[in-house]
Amino acid sequence: MLFGAVSLVLGTSLRLIPPRHFAVVTCFGRRTGEVRIEGLGLFVLYPWVYAAHLVPAERRTRNISFPQVLSRDFAQIRFEIDLAWTPSPEHGISYVDNGEATGAGSAVDAILKDRLRSRRNRRMVSAY
């Protein structure tokens, strides 16, 4: 009887995290801060107590376009950047907190545009 109960709990607790995925562990629906990589994982009383939010760790691409600007010789310039990135387990919690692919892509856009703007402003100040 005891052996059957233990094997039932153990059987429902073992979960496979598929290849090219990682999992953000939750306890009663709240993230614990633990991230597990692909392979066999133990989630006690899955899905009632511990569960896993699967995140595909596949390559993602994003096209970032910038508004048209004028150069010093008054030529109109418009440029775009194609950015490729992959979510990593080290930053899995913040990736999920920021809305996964959509939110992380928007955050990357904002960071890149802000850094380019600040670099351009530094050059303009140093030119005068």
C-alpha positions, 0 to 999 in steps of 0.5 A: 500500500505504501509502495503504491502511494509512493510510486504514484506520487513519484510517477506524477512528479517526474516531468520531461523538459523537452530539448531546446526549452527551459522551465521556470518553476512555480509553486502554487502558481507563483514563480519560485525563482528557479529555472531548470534546463532540458531533461528530466525534472522532479516537480512534487505533486505536479501540477497542484503544488509545483509546476513548470512554465515552459519557455522555448529557447529558440533563436528569435529575430527582430527588425528594428527600424529608426526614424529618418534623420538628416546628416550633417550635409543634409542627406536623409538617412534611414537605417534598420537593424536585424537583430537575432537573439536567444532566451537563456536560462540565466535570464529566464525569470526576467524574460518571463516577467517582461512578457516573453518574446513580445515584451523582451523584443520591445525592451531590446528595441528601447535599450538599443534606441536609447543607447544610440541616442545617448551616443549621438548626443555625446558626439554632438556635445563634444563637437561644439 
